[in-house]
Amino acid sequence: MTELRVLVGCETSGVVRRAFAACGHDVWSCDILPAEDGSNRHIVCDIRDILDDGWDLLAVMHPPCTRLCNSGVRWLSGPPKNAPNEATLAEKQAWPVLSVAERRAIMWRLLDEGAALFSACWNAPVDRVAIENPVMHRHAKERIVNYQKPAQTVQPWWFGNRAFKATSFYLRGLPPLTETDRLDPPKPGTDEHKKWSIVHRASPRPDRWRLRSRTYPGIAGAMADQWGGAALSAAAALNDVLEVAS
């Protein structure tokens, strides 16, 4: 095997897809939205529809995580004033007049839906799986089938990108990433520190999620090089064993 068949799920930017393509792999991205770069190697669909299509490596970069992460747990007991983005149109329209109990029921349903998507990807029939997601609260963990804690949490500045954005990876069949170009982060309170904190300082706007979900090129390159390399090495070793056995 000289190339992998790779699916990069829940990605519209194409950053990770292009990194794997640069390493010579047969890589596709998918999302319910079109690719920003207009690539013909992007599938518009629910990722669950194509998990069984014979992938060698599955990298799910930005699955909806708002209901799963620690920062979102508070909304399960005290629903937000405004309807969440994931709510249906009917729920959004009715939100102002819904009771607290009705709003709470919607929040718990959205948690169930988010956990179901994560579970489907985590338990996909693929030997090598990486899912990017923040650390989860206990209610989310209880709903994930075969839950395991994240294998590692990395920062863009470990890979040569001048930015702060803690990124956790849940890994199955893949090694943790090794830093490639560790930078010295600026001191808090400085202008440079503010520049590195652009993800956290982004003002509310309709497309803020794009900025906050985008994978940094240094991390994407490490994924393609290290995970792709590990997968090819494992495949070569298995092939050697099979040849000896035959």
C-alpha positions in Angstrom: 0.0 0.0 0.0 1.4 3.4 -1.0 -1.6 5.6 -0.4 -4.5 5.6 2.1 -8.1 6.1 1.4 -8.9 8.9 3.9 -12.1 10.6 4.9 -11.9 14.0 6.6 -15.3 14.5 8.1 -17.1 17.6 9.2 -14.7 19.9 7.4 -15.5 22.7 5.0 -12.2 24.6 4.9 -10.3 21.8 3.1 -7.2 22.4 5.2 -6.8 18.8 6.4 -8.0 17.4 3.1 -5.3 19.3 1.2 -2.6 18.3 3.7 -3.3 14.6 3.2 -3.6 15.1 -0.6 -0.1 16.7 -0.5 1.2 13.5 0.9 -0.3 11.5 -2.0 -3.3 10.0 -0.4 -6.8 9.4 -1.9 -8.6 11.8 0.4 -12.1 13.2 0.5 -13.8 15.6 2.8 -17.5 15.8 3.7 -19.9 18.0 5.5 -23.5 19.0 5.3 -22.2 22.3 3.8 -20.2 22.8 0.5 -16.4 23.1 0.6 -15.1 26.6 0.8 -12.5 25.9 -1.9 -15.1 24.4 -4.3 -13.1 21.1 -4.4 -14.6 18.2 -6.4 -13.2 15.9 -3.6 -15.8 17.1 -1.1 -19.0 15.3 -0.5 -22.0 17.2 0.8 -23.8 14.7 3.1 -24.3 13.4 6.6 -21.0 11.7 7.4 -22.9 8.7 8.8 -24.1 8.0 5.2 -20.6 7.1 4.0 -18.8 5.7 7.1 -19.1 2.2 5.6 -17.4 3.1 2.3 -14.0 1.3 2.9 -11.8 4.0 4.4 -8.3 3.4 5.8 -8.4 6.4 8.0 -11.1 8.6 9.4 -10.4 12.1 10.7 -13.4 13.9 12.0 -12.3 17.5 12.5 -15.2 19.5 13.6 -18.2 17.5 14.7 -20.8 19.7 16.4 -19.5 19.9 20.0 -21.4 22.7 21.7 -23.7 20.3 23.6 -20.9 17.9 24.5 -18.2 20.1 25.8 -17.8 21.3 29.4 -18.6 24.9 28.5 -22.0 23.8 27.3 -23.2 21.8 30.3 -24.7 24.7 32.1 -27.4 25.0 29.5 -28.8 21.6 30.4 -30.2 22.9 33.7 -30.7 26.6 32.7 -31.6 26.8 29.0 -30.3 29.9 27.2 -32.4 33.0 26.5 -32.0 32.6 22.8 -32.7 29.4 20.9 -29.6 27.3 20.0 -28.4 27.2 16.4 -29.1 23.5 16.2 -32.8 23.8 17.1 -35.4 23.3 14.4 -37.0 26.3 12.8 -40.2 25.7 14.6 -38.4 25.5 17.9 -36.6 28.7 17.2 -39.8 30.5 16.4 -41.5 29.1 19.5 -38.6 29.6 21.9 -39.7 33.0 23.4 -42.9 31.4 24.7 -41.7 28.0 25.6 -41.5 27.1 29.3 -38.2 26.4 31.0 -39.1 22.7 31.1 -39.8 22.7 27.3 -36.5 24.5 26.6 -34.6 22.1 28.8 -36.1 19.1 27.0 -34.8 20.5 23.7 -31.3 21.0 25.1 -31.2 17.4 26.3 -32.4 16.2 22.9 -29.6 18.2 21.2 -27.2 16.6 23.6 -28.5 13.1 22.6 -28.1 14.0 18.9 -24.6 15.3 19.3 -23.6 12.2 21.3 -25.1 9.9 18.6 -23.1 11.5 15.9 -19.9 11.3 17.9 -20.6 7.6 18.7 -21.3 6.8 15.1 -17.9 8.2 14.1 -16.0 6.8 17.0 -17.4 3.3 16.4 -17.2 3.4 12.6 -15.9 0.3 10.7 -12.5 2.0 10.2 -9.2 0.8 11.7 -7.8 4.3 12.3 -10.0 7.1 13.7 -9.2 10.6 15.0 -11.9 12.9 16.3 -11.2 16.5 17.3 -13.4 17.6 20.2 -13.1 19.5 23.4 -13.1 17.7 26.7 -16.6 16.5 27.4 -18.9 16.8 30.5 -20.1 13.7 32.3 -23.6 13.6 30.6 -22.0 13.5 27.2 -19.5 10.8 28.3 -22.4 8.6 29.5 -24.0 8.8 26.1 -20.9 7.9 24.0 -20.7 4.3 23.0 -17.3 2.8 24.0 -16.2 6.2 25.3 -12.5 6.8 25.9 -10.9 10.0 27.2 -9.0 12.1 24.7 -5.5 10.8 23.9 -4.0 14.3 23.8 -4.5 18.0 23.7 -2.3 20.1 21.5 -1.8 23.8 20.6 -1.1 25.3 17.2 2.1 26.9 18.5 3.5 23.4 18.9 3.4 23.1 15.1 4.7 26.5 14.0 1.4 28.5 14.0 1.3 31.6 16.1 -2.0 31.0 17.8 -3.7 29.7 20.9 -6.4 27.0 20.5 -6.4 24.0 22.7 -7.3 21.0 20.5 -8.1 17.6 21.9 -8.0 14.4 19.9 -9.8 11.2 20.6 -7.7 8.5 18.9 -8.2 4.9 17.9 -5.5 3.0 16.1 -3.4 6.1 15.7 -0.5 7.5 17.7 -0.6 10.9 19.5 0.9 13.7 17.4 4.4 14.8 18.1 5.2 18.5 18.0 7.1 19.6 15.0 8.0 23.3 15.5 7.4 24.5 19.0 7.3 28.3 19.3 7.7 30.5 22.4 4.3 31.9 23.3 4.1 35.6 24.0 3.4 36.9 27.6 -0.2 37.5 28.6 -1.3 41.2 28.3 1.0 41.9 25.3 -0.3 42.9 21.9 1.3 39.8 20.4 -0.6 37.6 22.9 -3.8 39.2 21.8 -2.9 38.4 18.2 -2.3 34.8 19.1 -5.7 34.7 20.9 -7.8 35.7 17.8 -9.9 32.5 18.1 -11.0 33.4 21.6 -11.3 37.1 21.0 -13.5 36.8 17.9 -16.6 39.0 18.2 -20.0 37.3 17.8 -21.1 37.1 14.2 -22.8 34.5 12.0 -19.6 33.0 10.6 -17.6 33.0 13.8 -17.9 29.2 13.9 -15.8 29.0 10.7 -12.8 30.8 12.4 -13.2 28.8 15.6 -13.4 25.4 13.9 -10.7 25.8 11.3 -7.6 23.5 11.7 -4.3 25.3 11.6 -2.0 24.2 8.7 0.8 23.1 11.0 -1.4 20.6 12.8 -3.0 19.5 9.6 0.5 18.8 8.1 1.5 16.8 11.2 -1.7 14.7 10.9 -1.0 13.9 7.3 2.7 13.1 7.8 2.5 11.3 11.2 -0.9 9.6 11.0 -0.5 8.8 7.4 3.0 7.5 7.9 2.0 5.4 10.9 -0.9 3.9 8.9 1.3 3.0 5.9 4.0 1.5 8.2 1.4 -0.7 9.9 -0.1 -1.8 6.6 3.4 -2.7 5.3 4.2 -4.7 8.4 0.9 -6.6 8.2 1.6 -7.3 4.5 5.1 -8.7 5.4 3.5 -11.0 8.0 0.9 -12.3 5.5 3.6 -13.0 2.9 5.6 -15.0 5.4 2.5 -16.9 6.5 1.6 -17.8 2.9 
